[in-house]
Amino acid sequence: MTVYLNGRYVPYSQALIPVEDRAFLFADGIYEVVRCYGGRPFHLDRHYERLCRSARALELPLPLDEAAFAGIVAELLERNNLQEATVYLQVTRGAAPRRHQIPQGLEPNVVAIARPVQSPSEEEVRRGVSVITVPDTRWGLCWIKTVGLLPNVLARRQAEKEGAFDAVFVRDGLVTEATSSNVFCVIDGVVYTHPLANILPGITRAVVLEILAELGIPCREEAVPLEWFREADEIFLTGTVLEVMGVARVDGRTVGEGRSGPLTLRVWEAFRRRCAS
């Protein structure tokens, strides 16, 4: 496997980062995951815009422009002979002796890796998944896509221990998002999703909002209480790798008919058409 590291393409075993890199010590870094269909990145421009927003929020110098970002993605796909893939790109502040103060003049470290991936099958989408709800214990800047994901990891681990696919965060009694995806629910024909207030501005989320508008399905970017969420007619998750996935159970309770609902499937079908276009 060939990976990208600071301007070079090297074998995976030779992609070495200093032990005092600040991402390793302080989670002082940002990242993006780009889905590629048939060798073509999906909305690469939106991913780069989000990477820039994260970098500005952390005052982290971004050592690549959009053309360089696109070039790295294309080169990794070609060198690894991949068509259906994700490309993970991470930018760290750089390496320095461990101190909380941010040193001046650091050189950011940039690493990117491409891996094969397959979309969820139609059977999996129609069957849906189960989720649990957990308290949202994350920090107050969840809209920044940083590598500091331990609360997400622990919540996902809790879901696995309870036999569920994922965990959905609840903050002050309101549903926010899942560990690596955004959350939508359908109540009386209206789709609800948490507004962009301290949640991750998902690329797939944005595309789904466009699809809902095109289909003429009413949608409100409005936080939903947990009680409403548990009684919703349909629930679905959206994410770069997950795409659009229905939820069949929440905290052991059946959602709708216990599988992906008709509105969820309409959105999924429209999303898949976009991916193929």
N, C-alpha and C positions, 0 to 999 in steps of 0.2 A: 504494500500500500504506500502510495506517495502522498505526503502532506505538504502544506505550505507553512514556512516559518521565516518571518522577517525577510521577505524578498527572495527566498530560495525554495525550491521544491526538492524535498529530501525523503528518503525512506522513513517510515514510521519510527523505526528503532533509533534513528539519528535526530529526531525532532526533540531537542533537549532545551529545557527552560531552567534558568538559574534557581537554586533552592530558595533564594530570598526574593523571588518575584512577588510583588505586592498582592497579586491575585491569590497566590498561595497563602500568604500571611494574613491578609486583611479582606479578601474577596474584593480587591480593588481592581475591578475589571468589568467589561461589558461584553455582550455577545449577541449574535443573531443566528437563527437556523432558517435556511432557505430551502424550500421544497422545489425539486426539479422534476418536470414531467417530460418524458421523451427527450431528455437532454437540454430542456429549456427551463430556466429559472422562473418561478411564479412570482410576479410582482416584485422583482428585485429592487426596483426604485423605492417601493414603500419600505422594504427592509432597510435600505441604506438611509432613508430619511429617519427611521426610528433609531438606527445606530447613531446617527448624528445627534439626535435629541438626548440620547443616553449619555453620549460623550460630553455634550455641553453641560448637562446637569451635574456631572462629576468633575467638571473642569479638566477633562482628560484629553490631551491632544490626540486627534485622530489622524494617523499618518497615511491615510489612503483616501482618494476621492472615489466617486461612484464608478468611474471608468476602471480604476484599479480593482475595486471590489468585484465588478463584473468579470474582469479578466481573471481574477483568482478563481472564481466559481467555474468559469469555462475551462480553464486549464486543469483544474482538479478533476472535472468530469472526463476530460479527454485522456489525461494520464492514467486514470483508474478505470477507463472504459465503462463508464456508468451512464445510464439513461434515466432510470427511476432512482432518485437519490435525494438525500439531504446533504447540505453543506453547512457545517458548523464553523463560524468564524468568531474568534475571541480576540479582544484587544485589552491588554493589561497596561497599567501605568508604567511598568518596568521593574527592574530589580535594584534594591538598595538595602543597606543594613537595616534591621527591623527597628523602626521608630514610628510612632503615630504621626508625627509631622510629615507632610509631603515634601520630599526633597525637590530642589529645583534642577532642571536640566535632565530629567530622566528620559531614556529612550523607550517608548512603548514597545511591548512585545506583541506581535500579531501571529496568530496560528490559525490555520483552517484545515479541516478534514472533511472528506466526502465519504459517505457510506450508503450502500444500497438500501432501499426501503420500498415497501409495497403499500398501496392504499388498502384500507380495510375492505374486505369483500362485501358484496351486496348482502349476503347472508348475515354477516356480522352486524352490518348497519341495521338491517331489519330486526334482528334479535335485540339489539340495544345492550346497554351495560348497566351495572348497578353502581351507585355511589353512596358514600356516607357524607354527613355534614360534620364539620369540625370548627372550633373557634379560630378566627383569623388572628394568629399571633405574629404576623409578619410586621416589618417596619413600615413607616409612614410614607415611603417613596416607592410603592410597588410598580408605578408606571415606568420606572427606570429598569431596563433589562440588564441587571447585574448578575454576576456569577454567584452571588450570595443567596443560595436557594435552599439552605438547610431546613427552614420551616416547611417548605414545599415537599422536600424529600421525606421528612418525618410524617407529614400528613399522608403522603402517598403510602408510606410504610404501614401506617395505621389502617388505611383502607385495605391493603393487601391482607393484613392480619385478620380483618373482619370479613374476608372473602369478597371484597368489592373491587371494582376496577379503579376508582379514583375517589378523591375527597374534594368536597366543595366547601369553601371557606364561608363563614358567617361572621360578620362584624356588626356589633350593636344590634343584633337581631335581624340584620339584612343580609341576603345572599350577595356575595361579591363575585367570585370566580373560582375555578378549580385549580389544581396544583400546576397544570401546564396548559390550560385551555380556558376559554371564556364560556359563560353559561347563559343559555336562553331558556325561557319557559313560556308556555302558551296557556292563557287563561281566557276563556270565553271568546276565543278567536283572535285575541290580541297577543302579540309576541312582546315579551318584556326581557330586557337585559340591563345590567348595571351600567350607569353612565360612566364616562371616562373620568372618574374621580378616584384616584389612588387604586386603579386596577391597571393591568397591562393592556395597552392599546393593540389588541391582536390584529394581525393582517387578515387572517381568515374571518375574524369578527367583522371587520370593515367590509369585506367582500360580501358576507352574508347580509349585512344591512342593505347593501346595494341590491342584492337579489330579492330581498323582501319587498323593497320599493318597486322593483320591476314587476313582481308578481301581484302587486296590489294588496299585499298582506299588511295590515296595520301593525306598527311596531312602536314601542315606547322605550326610550332609554331612561329607565326608571328603576330604582332599587325595589326589590320585592321582599316582603317579610318572609321569614322562614316558614311560617304557618301556611301562607299562600303557596309557597314553592312546593311544599310537600303535597298540596292538594291540586297542583297544576294538572291540566289536561295532557300536556306533553312537555317534555324537557329535552334539550339537546345541548351538546358540547361542541365547541369549534376550536380547531387548532391546526398548526402547520402540518403535523404528521397525522393527527386524528381526522382532519378535514371536518366533516359533519357527522356526529354520532349521537343517536338517540339514547335516552336514559329510560330504562325499564323499571328500575326500583331506586328509591331514596330511603336510606335508613331502614331498609327491610320492607318498606311499603311499596305496593305496586303503583306505578304511574300509568294512568289510562288503562289500556288493555294489556299492559305488561310487556310491551314491545314498542318499537319506534312508531309514532303516530303518523297520520297522513300528511300533516303539514311538514313535519320533520323530513319525511321522504321526498316531498316536493322540493324542499330547499336543498337536500342532498343531491337530487337528480340535477337541479339547476347548477349547483356547484361543480359537479363532475363534468357537465357540458363546458363550463368555463375552463376547467383544467385541460380539456381536450382541444380547446379552440386555439 
